[in-house]
C-alpha cells in the first residue's frame, strides 16, 4: 500500500511537515476495523440495536462482531452479544475499543459493569478509560478483574472512583477499552479463545 499526504506539496523537512499514523487495518467485512461499523453511541450497551465496538486491535488476526447469543444461560439470556476471537499467537494486549461521540457521563458515578463469558479459565480482563484523541497531559486509567471459571456468564465491576485522583475531570473521557486475557507473561497467546461481552453499564 502507498499513503501520500498533501500530494503535490513539497515539504521542508521541519516538524510542520510531520504526519503520524496508527491502527492501519485490513478488514474483510468492516467488523474488525471500523469500516461499516455503527459504533456504540452511549451506555448502557446491550448489542441488540446493531451498535458495536468501533474497532478491535492488535494484530489483524483478532476479530469481533455482534452474534446470536449461543451461550445463553445463567445471568445472560439476551438474544445478541458481542463475540471477540483471539487466536493463538496474537499479542496479549489485543482487545476491543469504543470511542463515543460525546464524553461519558461520570458526574455521579465512575463504576462500570460488564457481563463476560470466557472459554478459558483464570483470565484477566482489563478495562481502560481513555481520552480520544490522546493527549500527553491527560492520563488513561485501567482496572483488572479475573474470571476464574470458564464457560459461564459473570458480571465484572470496575470502580474507577477508587483509583482516580481528586483532580480527575470526568467530562473529558470518551473512550473505553476491554482486553480479555491481559497477561504479558503469555505473549504471544498460547491458545485460541473466544470471549463474549454483553450489557456494559455505567452506574
Order of alpha helices (4+ residues) and beta strands (2+ residues): beta-beta-beta-beta-beta-beta-beta-beta-beta-beta
